[in-house]
Amino acid sequence: MMLAHDKESIDLSTPIFMSVTNIICAICFNISYEKKDPKLTAIKTFTEGIVDATGDRNLVDIFPWLTIFPNKGLEVIKGYAKVR
């Protein structure tokens, strides 16, 4: 989400993501994070990684049996899932 201020664009995706994640964590787990908390930053990093990796078109989506072969996109998702 981009917003213009004095002819410069402002990226609101990070503050919105952090706020929504903090609200969900507060409601579900009774935990809240500070703005610069490394755990909240890690959540954002692996969530973006998984979303980016799953957003790419992949033959495994069409032919699931191809998972037996090396697959860079699948390895990226597995790596972020381990971090999580």
C-alpha positions as CSV (number, residue, x, y, z in Angstrom):
1,M,0.0,0.0,0.0
2,M,1.6,3.3,-1.1
3,L,0.5,6.7,-0.1
4,A,1.8,10.0,-1.5
5,H,3.0,12.8,0.8
6,D,4.8,15.9,-0.6
7,K,5.1,14.0,-3.9
8,E,7.0,11.2,-2.2
9,S,5.5,7.8,-1.8
10,I,5.2,6.3,1.7
11,D,5.1,2.5,2.1
12,L,2.5,1.6,4.7
13,S,2.8,-2.1,4.4
14,T,5.3,-2.6,7.2
15,P,3.4,-0.5,9.9
16,I,0.1,-2.1,8.8
17,F,1.6,-5.6,8.9
18,M,3.2,-5.0,12.3
19,S,-0.1,-3.6,13.8
20,V,-2.3,-6.4,12.5
21,T,0.2,-9.0,13.7
22,N,0.4,-7.4,17.1
23,I,-3.4,-7.2,17.4
24,I,-3.8,-10.9,16.4
25,C,-1.0,-12.0,18.9
26,A,-2.6,-9.9,21.7
27,I,-6.0,-11.4,21.1
28,C,-4.9,-15.0,20.6
29,F,-1.9,-15.4,22.8
30,N,-2.0,-12.4,25.2
31,I,1.4,-11.2,23.8
32,S,2.2,-7.8,22.5
33,Y,5.4,-6.7,20.8
34,E,7.3,-3.4,20.8
35,K,7.8,-1.7,17.4
36,K,11.4,-2.8,17.0
37,D,11.1,-6.2,18.6
38,P,13.3,-8.8,16.8
39,K,10.6,-11.5,17.2
40,L,8.1,-9.3,15.4
41,T,10.6,-8.5,12.7
42,A,11.3,-12.3,12.3
43,I,7.6,-13.0,11.9
44,K,7.4,-10.4,9.1
45,T,10.5,-11.8,7.4
46,F,9.4,-15.5,7.3
47,T,5.8,-14.5,6.4
48,E,7.0,-12.5,3.5
49,G,9.3,-15.2,2.4
50,I,6.6,-17.9,2.4
51,V,4.2,-15.6,0.6
52,D,6.8,-14.7,-2.0
53,A,7.8,-18.4,-2.5
54,T,4.2,-19.6,-2.8
55,G,3.3,-16.7,-5.2
56,D,5.5,-18.0,-7.9
57,R,4.0,-20.4,-10.4
58,N,5.5,-23.8,-10.0
59,L,5.1,-27.2,-11.8
60,V,4.7,-28.9,-8.5
61,D,1.3,-27.1,-8.2
62,I,0.2,-28.9,-11.3
63,F,2.1,-32.2,-10.9
64,P,2.4,-32.9,-7.1
65,W,4.4,-36.0,-7.8
66,L,7.3,-33.8,-8.9
67,T,8.1,-33.1,-5.2
68,I,10.5,-36.0,-5.3
69,F,12.8,-33.9,-7.5
70,P,14.9,-31.0,-6.2
71,N,12.8,-27.8,-6.2
72,K,14.2,-24.4,-5.3
73,G,10.8,-22.9,-4.4
74,L,9.8,-25.8,-2.2
75,E,13.2,-25.6,-0.4
76,V,12.6,-21.9,0.3
77,I,9.2,-22.6,1.8
78,K,10.7,-25.4,3.9
79,G,13.5,-23.1,5.1
80,Y,11.1,-20.4,6.2
81,A,8.8,-23.0,7.9
82,K,11.8,-24.3,9.9
83,V,12.5,-20.7,11.0
84,R,8.9,-20.3,12.1
